[in-house]
Amino acid sequence: MKNIFLQKLSLVNFKGINNLQVDFTDVTNIYGANGTGKTTVFDAFTWLLFGKDSQDRKDFDIKPIDINGNIIQKIENEVEGVLVVNGDPLTIKRIHREKWVKKRGFPEPEFSGNETVYFWDEVPMQAKEFTAKINDLLDESVFKLISNPLAFNNLKWQDRRKVLIDIAGNINVDYSANGLNHILQLTEKKTIREMQIENASKVKKVKDELKQIPTRIDEVQKSKPVPLLFEELEKELLYKEDKLKEVDLQLQDSSKQNQTFLDQKSAIQNKIFDLQTKVATIENDLKNQVTAKTKIDTSKVDTLKQKLSNHNYELTTAKNNLQQIENKLISDRNQKESVEFDMQKLRDEWTSVNAETLVFDENAFHCPACKREFESGDVEAKRNELTANFNISKKNRLDSISKKGAELKAEKEHLENNIKSYEEQITNANVYIDKLNGEIASINSAIELEQSVLASTDVKPFNDLLTELLVTHPEYDSIKIELKSKQEELSQMHPVNNEELQNHKSAIQNRIKEINESLGIKTQITAANNRIKELEQEETQLSNSLLALEKQQFDIEKYIKLSIEALEQNINNKFKLVTFKLFETQINGGEIECCEALINGVPFHSANTASKINAGIDIINTLSEFYQTTAPIIIDNRESVSKLIESKSQLINLIVSEKDKSLKVTSEVSELQTA
């Protein structure tokens, strides 16, 4: 058990207190009217430890103010405390001060921010080190719970519940004796809350599905077609199918007759095709003979035209190349002019720089502070230094100009070589183009001559020569006569007419289709009746599932109730005055989590101040035992409590006393502290 005892607390310029030292005993009473600084003592203690006030605020005003309400500047705000931890004294100090910096050229220092200084047994420390030591000494969240009687019940109910469950530890319930082994096994994979949610979801789903079954059955009933005279329809269907077979037999007979017709027709068509092939063969052979006799030899003209095309292509290519070379020539000439211009500028610059001389300013040889002239030796050294620097600078500039000039000269020579090469290429290209133009003119003349020779050649017309050959052919006319005879014979052939039978067959098939569609209604009615049976079976299954789920829901609630009773009993056994309600029963019988402190059955928030403070001390006693740590309990509004319950912790009572216009500190002699 770690016991933390506050022995002394010193405040300097902290909030409304200029200077105060309080010595504490096991029970310390601090009296004062409202506004005299009782809470400030509490704030100073929490600020010393954690840098926050008693209401857990980091941003609060610790600087004192004057009578006009202005913050008093350029003073340090200091709190020092002496703690006794398990019998060993420990002194800690926290100082907050302003930083004022005087800048050059400004008469008054300027405020540049605040800083906090920390001491641990007189050893200065950084904030991180100080905080780490405080955390080792006492966790901040634990300190709040064991130093303020109202702190625990100011937590969110979820946080209060978590602390209490930690305190309760393991609970022992004989679930087997209550027939809950199956629930106990399920908790190995899921939490009770998850089981509740899952079971409730399943119950809702089953109930929703059960509600829908009657509606779905009604919908199927309404969708069933009106029954027809199905027996009469089935008899008519058999009769129509027999009639259809009879018509098919009659159509087969007519088909046999038509097959003979089709065979004869096919033979004639094949003969016609053979004759047409022979006619086409004779005509093609004779056409080829006429073409050979009437063909004019144009090979010379074709050769000349191909040669002309090649020369024209070469001419176009040569002209394009010439144009590209001329463009490069123009570009390099322009570039050369630009380079020559830059070279002339460099020559002028070189001449200008080379002509520069050093002229001394006599004022340069006087002291810049007192204006006194330097000694002659110093003047000569200064002249030599300036001359050397001038000559080096001048040489560097001339060298740089010469280097640029050499680069431009090389570029100019390169451009001149290019220009000379381009001029030679242009001359050669023009010669080649003139040669091609001459050859093209000669080829055109040769083509005109050959075409005039071909035009004067006497050739008999193609169609006249072809007609002569067809007339004199030994088989052509006889084949044409036979072809015409077969075509006339084919046109006179007609098939057997079975259109009436086909129409009769179509009428029977249409009626059979109508009957089958009507009989389909019977199938629909049967399917609907089967669907209704399925839905009724599904309704029975869902009802059985709902019973099983409701049984499991009851067992889960029984498990929770047993756990609740054991948990609350285990927790409440650890307190003397306070009991805790950890679950609330809903209208539907279910249990939801909560955490409410009860004082003799009265909720904590409805109790009077005295009951709240004593209940808070009862809670602190249990928490101190659980955390194995005691710390000073600071009780505000102590005047509202006539008697406190016992506690192992140090007590600091803040008591409103209107007669005490300044703080008064006493020990256990207080008439309000009885135990």
Buried (B, 14 or more C-beta within 10 A) or exposed (E): EEBBBBBBBBBBBBBEBEEBEBEBBEBBBBBBBEEBBBBBBBBBBBBBBBBBBBEEEEEEEBBBEEEEEEEEEEBEBBBBBBBBEEEEEBBBBBBBBBEEEEEEEEEEEEEEEEEEBBBBEEEEBEEEEBBEBBEEBBBBEBBBBBBBBBBBBBBEBEEBBEBBBEBBEEBEBEBEEBEBEEBEEBBEEEEBEEBBEBBBEBBEBBEEBBEBBEEBBEEBEEEBEEEEEEEEBEEBBEEBEEBBEEBEEBBEEBEEEBEEEEEEBEEBEEBBEBBBEBBEEBBEEBBEEBEEEBEEEEEBBEEBBEBBEEBEEBBEEBEEBBEEBBEBBEEBBEBBEBBEEBBEBBEEBBEEBEEEEEEEEEEEBBEEEEEEEBEEEEBEEBBEEBEEEBEEEBEEBBEBBEEBBEBBEEBBEBBBEBBEBBEEBBEEBEEBBEEBEEBBEEBBEBBEEBEEEEEEEEEEEBEEBBEEBBEEBEEBEEBBEBBEEBBEBBEEEEEEEBEEBEEBBEEBEEBBEBBEEBBEBBEEBEEBEEBBEEBEEBBEEBEEBBEEBEEBBEBBBBBBBBBBEBBBEBBBEBBBBBBBBBBEEEEEEBBEEBBBBBBEEEEBEEBEBBBBBBBBBBBBBBBBBBBEBBBBBBBBBBBBBEEBBEBEBBBBBBBBBEEBEEBBBBEEEBEBBEE
